Amino acid sequence: MRWLLPGVVLALTGCATPRTVLVNDPGEHVTCVGTGYGLFGSISAQYEHDACVDAAKQKGYRVEFERH
């Protein structure tokens, strides 16, 4: 029980910064980054990042580097 509060605090104060660099055939680069703090910020950051990557892939870009 004494680990419950620190676990909740950690979950609410964590951060996320997924980053993906994509490149197309002519060599142009797009960088997708999402940044968020806390539980909802982390979820939002991942959603923002994934939407950027999906949009770039639809335009013909492919993943060159990815960090989650």
QUIVENZI-V405278 format. One record per helix or strand. SS is the DSSP state (helix for helix, strand for strand). FROM is the first residue (numbers start at 1). LEN is the number of residues. If there is no record, write none. Layout:
ss: [SS | SS]
from: [FROM | FROM]
len: [LEN | LEN]
This chain:
ss: [helix | strand | strand | strand | strand | helix | strand]
from: [2 | 15 | 19 | 29 | 36 | 38 | 62]
len: [12 | 2 | 5 | 5 | 2 | 21 | 6]
